[in-house]
Amino acid sequence: MSPLTPWHYLLLIVLGLLFIVGILVSMRTNSKSSVFITISLVLLLIGAFMWKLINESVYLVEVSNLEQERFYQSEQVLIKGIVRNVGKFPVANVVAVIQLSNSQGGGGDKASLFSQPSVFAELYKGDNPDFKQQNILEEHTIAESLSPGKSKTFRIMMDYPPHFKRMSFDVTAKAGY
């Protein structure tokens, strides 16, 4: 199964044709090398931007049914849920981005704007040995070879920071290309 979609092939064909036109234009000018280099760099930047845009709009996954369970003996937290491929093309792998936050407020499992700790302290923590990180961000691969419309359950075990008073979490999924 090819990881490329018809949109990828169309982009490659258009960039190839524009490159050939660029070569022909650079041959008719006095400064051949500078025109050729300029056209090549512009096409490279356009191609990289469009490739990323195609990947983000074609490979779509979503996470649902999130649950958490804390194990006090081992100071760990288990996050479980379901990941589903909602796009029309197969996804090679799915990476979950988990953010644990030490929320001071109450209510709910999701981090809200008012319950998240200040990021300013984390930016300027300096050499303070007593500094305790209030936001933890980790990535885990949760599925591989996910066909269109299919779903898989996942479980992620993470260490629970002992200085957290109340944990809130957020899980987002990125499709690997």
N, C-alpha and C positions, 0 to 999 in steps of 0.2 A: 504494500500500500504506500503510495507516494504521499509525503507530507505536504506537497504543493497542491494548491487548488487551481482551478481555471483562472482565477484572478491573478495568481502569482505568474502563471505562464503568459497572460496578457501583458502584465507589467514588464516581464523580460523581453517580450517581442517589441513593445513600444520603445523601451529603452535602447534595444539593439538598433531599431530603425533610426531613432534620433541620433545615436552614436555614428551610424553610417553617414547621415546627413551632416553631422558635425565634422567628420573627416573630410567630406567633399567641400564644405565651406572653408575649412582651414587650409586646404590645398590651393584655393583661389586667392588667398590673402598674402600680403608681403611678410607678415610675422606669423609663419605657420605654427611654430612650436607654442607660442603664447596662446593663440586661439585654440589650438588643440587641447592644451592643458586646462584652459578655462572651461571649455565645453565638457571635458571629461570630469572635472571636479563638480560642476553644476549637475551633471547627470548622476554622478555618484551620490551627491547629497539628496537629490530628488528621489533616487531609487531607494536609499536607506530609509528616508522618511515614509515613502509610500509602502515599502515592505512591512514596516512596523505597523502602519495604519491598517493594512490588509489583515495582518495577523491578529490584531486586537478586535477587528470587526467580524472576522470569520470564525475564529475558535472561541466559542462562548461556553462558559461553565457557570454554575451557580451552586451555592451551598445552602442547605435547608436542614430543618429538624435538629438544631444545635442543642446539645445538653452538656452539662459539666457535672463532674463528681470529684469531690476532694477526698484524698486519702490522708488522714492525719498521722498515721504511723510512719509513713514514708515521706511525708511532706511533698506530695505530688498531686497534680490535678489531671483528670482524664477528660478530654473534650471529644465528644462523639457527634457525628452528624452524617448527612448524606450529600454527596456531590453528584451533580447531573450535568451531562453534556446537552445543552439546549441549542447548540448550533447544528448546521447541516453537514459538517465535516468531522471525521474522526480526530481526536486529540491524542497526541503522543503521551503526555503526562500532565498531571494537574498538581500544582504546588499551592499549598495553603499557607497564607500569611496570618499568623496568630499574634495579636497584640494583647498582652495582659497589662492591666492598669490597676494601680492601687487607688481605688475610689473611696473618698471619704464620705460621700453622700449615701443615701439609702435607695432601695427600690430598683428592681430590674437587674437583668444579667448583662445588658448592653451598656457600654460606656456612653454617658451623655456629655454634653458640652460643659455642664456645671459640675460634674463629678470627676472629671479628669484632672490629675495633678498638673502643676505648672511645668512647662517645658523649659522655661527660662533657667531654672535651677540645674537642670541636666546639661544645658549647654555650657554653663560656667561653673562646673563642679570643681575644676582645678585639681589640686593635690589633697583635697580633704579626705582623710582615710575613713571618716565616719559617714561619708555620703552613701545613701541607699537609693538605688535606681528605682524610680516610680513607674516606669514603662518598660516592658520587656517585649521585644519583637523577635519572632522566630519563624523560620520557613521549614515546612515538612512536605515531602512528596506524599500525596494521599491516594493517587490513582495513576495507573498506566494503561495505555491503549483503551481509551474510552470511546466507544462508538456513538454515533448520533442518537439521542433519545435514551441512552442507557444511563444507569446510575449505579453508584457503589457506596457502601457505607465505609466510614473511616473512623479510626480511633487514634488520638494523639495523646501521649503521656508526656507531661512537662513537669519540671520541678516547680514547686510552689514557693515563692520567696517568703521566708519566715517573717520579714518585716511588714508584709502586706496586712492591712487591717480588714479590708473587704475587697475582693477581687472582682473586676469587671473584665470582660473579654470581647474581642471582635475577631471574626474569622472571615477572610476574603480569599477567593480562589483565583489563581492565574493559570491559564492554559499554557502548557509548554508546547512549542512548535516543533 
